[in-house]
Amino acid sequence: MERSEYRRYDPRLKNLVAASDDIRKFLKFGISLSTLREGKKNGVREFFSIPELDLTTFDLIAENITLKAKLAALNAEHGLVLATMKIFGFQIQY
């Protein structure tokens, strides 16, 4: 009998399974029932994550708009510095 390849699942998915009342609804994602039972038995676990994964769509859009505004300001400042250097003949040698 050939063994199947070991599959790893995202810790957030494991926590959803552990907190769920009906683990059978996760079968449609191709997760075996034995794996789901094991996840339910292990319970919800803490794990390390980057903060950006916890942001809502609204928060991501707001952050994107803020970063675009900062980038536009920095680009304008950069252009102003370059134009000033060109007008006054400054050169950066080192």
Secondary structure, DSSP 8 states (H G I E B T S, - for coil): ----------HHHHHHHHH-S-GGGGGGGT--HHHHHHHHHH--------GGGG--HHHHHHHHHHHHHHHHHHHHHHHHHHHHHHHHT-----
